[in-house]
Amino acid sequence: MSRPNFGIPKGLLVTLKNIIRHPVTVQYPDERLVISRRARGTDIIWNKNTCIACRACERACPTKAISIDVSRGEDKKLKVDRFQIDFGTCIACGLCVESCPVEDALYMSYSYERAVYRREDLISSDDELLPGEGKQPSGYAHPEVEKTLTLQTLLLDKDREDSQ
């Protein structure tokens, strides 16, 4: 004996439920959602004052996007002459941040917009990587920063706010 096939009615029922639902689209770039506090952004923030020039981040990078030139200073300590990252090859894995022995020398940023017209503009070095205006560190690998960031806005929560 054959069993009846309810596949088509089930599919139509799912379609009907979604036709009457309010859309959950956000009109980017006019409207933006707050991303997860631990999101790995498309930028790296480097703290020049706390960096000890150990080159652990350079060794940990699987794509070799980080290059560091180091020299000895007058006090025989290592100092960074050039810190450069090619964000065209960076995969934002965060291994550089995790491998850094100094707690606040490297951060993944909280930004996720990095569109440029020329590939050369994706190479950042020294002062471009320093913390500054518009560069907010992410909570990735830094729980103390995560506590200070706002909660993520989800599209489902947004629908509930609109209906109230």
C-alpha positions as CSV (number, residue, x, y, z in Angstrom):
1,M,0.0,0.0,0.0
2,S,1.4,3.4,-0.9
3,R,1.3,6.3,1.5
4,P,0.0,9.7,0.3
5,N,2.6,12.3,-0.4
6,F,2.1,15.5,1.6
7,G,5.2,17.3,0.3
8,I,3.5,19.8,-1.9
9,P,0.8,20.9,0.7
10,K,3.6,21.3,3.3
11,G,5.6,23.4,1.0
12,L,2.6,25.6,0.1
13,L,1.9,26.1,3.9
14,V,5.4,27.3,4.5
15,T,5.2,29.7,1.6
16,L,1.8,31.1,2.9
17,K,3.2,31.6,6.4
18,N,6.2,33.6,5.0
19,I,4.1,35.7,2.6
20,I,2.2,37.4,5.5
21,R,5.3,37.8,7.7
22,H,6.9,41.2,8.0
23,P,10.2,41.4,6.1
24,V,13.4,41.4,8.1
25,T,15.6,43.2,5.6
26,V,17.8,46.1,6.8
27,Q,18.4,48.9,4.3
28,Y,22.2,49.0,4.5
29,P,24.1,51.5,4.5
30,D,21.3,53.8,5.8
31,E,20.4,51.4,8.6
32,R,22.9,49.3,10.4
33,L,22.7,46.5,13.0
34,V,25.1,46.2,15.9
35,I,27.3,43.2,15.3
36,S,28.4,40.6,17.8
37,R,30.7,41.9,20.5
38,R,33.3,39.2,19.6
39,A,33.1,39.8,15.9
40,R,36.5,39.8,14.1
41,G,36.4,43.0,12.1
42,T,38.3,43.7,8.9
43,D,41.0,45.9,10.6
44,I,43.6,45.4,13.3
45,I,44.5,47.9,16.0
46,W,48.1,48.0,17.0
47,N,49.2,49.6,20.3
48,K,52.8,50.8,19.5
49,N,53.6,51.7,23.1
50,T,53.0,48.2,24.5
51,C,54.3,46.2,21.6
52,I,57.6,44.4,22.6
53,A,58.6,43.6,19.0
54,C,58.6,39.8,19.5
55,R,57.2,39.1,16.0
56,A,54.8,36.4,17.3
57,C,52.0,37.9,15.3
58,E,54.0,37.7,12.1
59,R,54.9,34.1,12.7
60,A,51.3,33.2,13.6
61,C,49.8,34.7,10.4
62,P,48.9,31.8,8.1
63,T,48.8,34.0,5.0
64,K,51.9,36.0,5.8
65,A,49.9,39.3,5.7
66,I,51.9,40.8,8.5
67,S,55.5,42.0,8.1
68,I,57.5,43.6,10.8
69,D,60.9,45.3,10.7
70,V,62.7,45.2,14.1
71,S,65.9,46.7,15.3
72,R,67.8,47.2,18.5
73,G,67.6,50.5,20.2
74,E,70.2,52.3,22.2
75,D,69.1,50.6,25.4
76,K,69.5,47.2,23.6
77,K,65.8,46.5,23.6
78,L,63.9,45.6,20.4
79,K,61.9,48.3,18.8
80,V,59.5,48.2,15.8
81,D,60.7,50.2,12.8
82,R,57.9,49.2,10.5
83,F,54.6,47.3,11.2
84,Q,52.7,46.5,8.0
85,I,49.6,44.5,7.2
86,D,48.2,43.6,3.8
87,F,44.5,43.4,4.3
88,G,44.1,42.1,0.8
89,T,45.6,38.8,2.0
90,C,44.5,38.9,5.6
91,I,41.7,36.4,6.3
92,A,40.8,38.0,9.7
93,C,41.4,34.7,11.5
94,G,42.6,36.5,14.7
95,L,45.6,34.2,15.2
96,C,47.9,37.3,15.5
97,V,45.8,38.7,18.4
98,E,45.8,35.3,20.1
99,S,49.5,34.7,19.8
100,C,50.5,38.1,21.1
101,P,52.1,37.7,24.6
102,V,51.3,41.3,25.5
103,E,47.7,41.7,26.6
104,D,46.8,45.0,25.0
105,A,49.2,45.3,22.0
106,L,46.9,43.9,19.2
107,Y,43.1,44.0,18.8
108,M,40.8,43.0,16.1
109,S,38.6,46.0,15.2
110,Y,34.9,46.2,15.5
111,S,34.4,47.6,12.0
112,Y,33.4,45.5,9.0
113,E,33.5,47.9,6.1
114,R,36.8,47.9,4.1
115,A,35.9,48.6,0.5
116,V,38.6,50.3,-1.7
117,Y,39.1,50.7,-5.4
118,R,42.8,49.8,-5.6
119,R,44.5,46.9,-4.0
120,E,47.4,49.0,-2.8
121,D,45.0,50.9,-0.5
122,L,44.6,47.6,1.5
123,I,48.1,47.8,2.8
124,S,48.2,49.6,6.1
125,S,51.3,50.4,8.2
126,D,52.4,52.0,11.4
127,D,50.3,55.1,12.1
128,E,47.3,53.8,10.1
129,L,47.0,50.8,12.6
130,L,47.2,52.9,15.8
131,P,44.1,53.3,17.9
132,G,42.2,56.5,17.0
133,E,39.0,58.0,16.0
134,G,36.5,55.5,14.5
135,K,38.6,52.5,15.6
136,Q,36.9,50.6,18.3
137,P,38.5,47.3,19.5
138,S,36.4,44.1,19.3
139,G,35.9,41.8,22.2
140,Y,37.6,39.0,20.3
141,A,40.2,37.4,22.6
142,H,39.7,40.4,25.0
143,P,36.9,39.7,27.5
144,E,37.5,43.0,29.3
145,V,36.7,44.9,26.2
146,E,33.7,42.7,25.4
147,K,31.9,43.8,28.7
148,T,32.0,47.5,27.5
149,L,30.4,46.9,24.1
150,T,26.7,47.1,23.4
151,L,24.6,44.0,22.8
152,Q,24.1,42.6,19.4
153,T,20.9,43.6,17.6
154,L,19.2,40.7,16.0
155,L,16.7,41.0,13.1
156,L,14.2,39.0,15.2
157,D,14.5,41.4,18.1
158,K,14.0,44.3,15.7
159,D,10.7,42.9,14.5
160,R,9.5,42.6,18.1
161,E,10.4,46.3,18.7
162,D,8.6,47.4,15.6
163,S,5.4,45.6,16.5
164,Q,5.2,47.2,20.0
